[in-house]
Amino acid sequence: MSTTRLRSVVRPLALTAAATFALAGCGLLGAGSLPADEVETKISEQLTAQVGQEPDEVSCPEDLPAEEGAEMTCELTADGESIDVMVTVTAVEDDTVNFDIEVADEAN
């Protein structure tokens, strides 16, 4: 997929994802974090639902701290092109972590 094609698929998503939606994740680790593989799955599911195309891969560098305001940057890959996805924790209640995702405007 060319960078232009990747942007055309992801661009509408960037605008939508920057609005508001929360994803709930269970399975907090003892130290209070959400496993990276669960964050990756939630991101992939949400992006697939919004864009209608499943990314080849979503990769997060580490577990997401279960702390309001915690941030990390994951990477979405589609047909060999990659784009950053910013994850921000908006709320933590018991074993539920709510977070927003925002897709960057440009491919890496």
C-alpha positions as CSV (number, residue, x, y, z in Angstrom):
1,M,0.0,0.0,0.0
2,S,1.5,3.4,-0.9
3,T,1.8,6.1,1.6
4,T,-1.0,7.9,-0.2
5,R,-3.2,4.8,0.0
6,L,-2.4,4.4,3.7
7,R,-3.3,8.0,4.4
8,S,-6.6,7.7,2.5
9,V,-7.5,4.7,4.6
10,V,-6.3,6.2,7.9
11,R,-7.0,9.9,7.4
12,P,-10.8,9.7,8.1
13,L,-9.9,7.6,11.1
14,A,-7.5,10.1,12.5
15,L,-10.3,12.7,12.6
16,T,-12.8,10.2,14.1
17,A,-10.4,8.7,16.7
18,A,-9.4,12.2,17.9
19,A,-13.0,12.7,18.8
20,T,-14.0,10.5,21.8
21,F,-14.2,6.9,22.3
22,A,-13.1,4.7,25.1
23,L,-11.9,1.2,25.1
24,A,-12.2,-0.9,28.2
25,G,-9.6,-3.6,29.0
26,C,-9.6,-6.1,31.7
27,G,-6.7,-8.2,32.8
28,L,-4.6,-5.7,34.7
29,L,-1.3,-6.9,35.8
30,G,-0.4,-6.9,39.5
31,A,1.6,-3.8,39.1
32,G,-1.3,-1.9,37.6
33,S,-0.8,-2.1,33.8
34,L,-2.7,-3.3,30.8
35,P,-0.7,-5.9,28.8
36,A,0.6,-4.6,25.5
37,D,-0.9,-7.5,23.5
38,E,-4.4,-6.6,24.8
39,V,-3.9,-2.9,23.9
40,E,-2.8,-4.0,20.4
41,T,-5.9,-6.1,20.0
42,K,-8.3,-3.3,21.2
43,I,-6.7,-0.8,18.8
44,S,-6.9,-3.2,15.9
45,E,-10.5,-4.0,16.6
46,Q,-11.5,-0.4,16.9
47,L,-9.6,0.7,13.8
48,T,-11.1,-2.2,11.8
49,A,-14.6,-1.2,12.9
50,Q,-14.0,2.4,12.0
51,V,-12.2,2.0,8.7
52,G,-13.5,-1.4,7.5
53,Q,-10.0,-2.7,6.9
54,E,-7.9,-4.7,9.4
55,P,-4.3,-3.5,9.8
56,D,-1.6,-6.0,9.2
57,E,-0.2,-5.4,12.6
58,V,-0.4,-3.1,15.6
59,S,2.6,-3.1,17.8
60,C,3.0,-1.4,21.2
61,P,6.4,-1.1,22.9
62,E,5.3,-2.0,26.4
63,D,2.4,-2.6,28.8
64,L,0.1,0.5,29.2
65,P,0.3,1.9,32.8
66,A,-3.1,1.9,34.5
67,E,-2.8,5.6,35.4
68,E,-4.9,8.4,34.1
69,G,-2.9,10.5,31.7
70,A,-0.4,7.7,30.9
71,E,0.6,7.8,27.2
72,M,2.5,5.6,24.8
73,T,2.9,5.5,21.0
74,C,2.1,2.3,19.2
75,E,2.7,1.6,15.5
76,L,0.1,0.4,13.0
77,T,1.4,-1.4,9.9
78,A,-0.6,-1.9,6.7
79,D,0.9,-3.2,3.5
80,G,4.5,-2.4,4.6
81,E,3.7,1.2,5.6
82,S,3.6,2.3,9.2
83,I,1.9,5.1,11.1
84,D,1.9,6.1,14.8
85,V,-1.0,5.6,17.0
86,M,-1.0,7.6,20.3
87,V,-2.7,5.9,23.2
88,T,-3.8,8.0,26.2
89,V,-5.4,6.6,29.4
90,T,-8.5,8.6,30.2
91,A,-9.8,6.8,33.3
92,V,-9.1,3.8,35.5
93,E,-11.8,2.2,37.6
94,D,-11.2,-1.1,39.4
95,D,-9.8,-3.5,36.7
96,T,-11.1,-1.4,33.7
97,V,-8.8,1.0,31.8
98,N,-10.4,3.4,29.4
99,F,-8.2,4.9,26.8
100,D,-8.4,7.1,23.6
101,I,-6.4,6.5,20.5
102,E,-5.4,9.0,17.9
103,V,-3.8,8.0,14.6
104,A,-1.1,10.3,13.3
105,D,-1.8,12.3,10.1
106,E,1.3,11.0,8.3
107,A,2.9,7.6,7.7
108,N,6.4,7.0,9.1
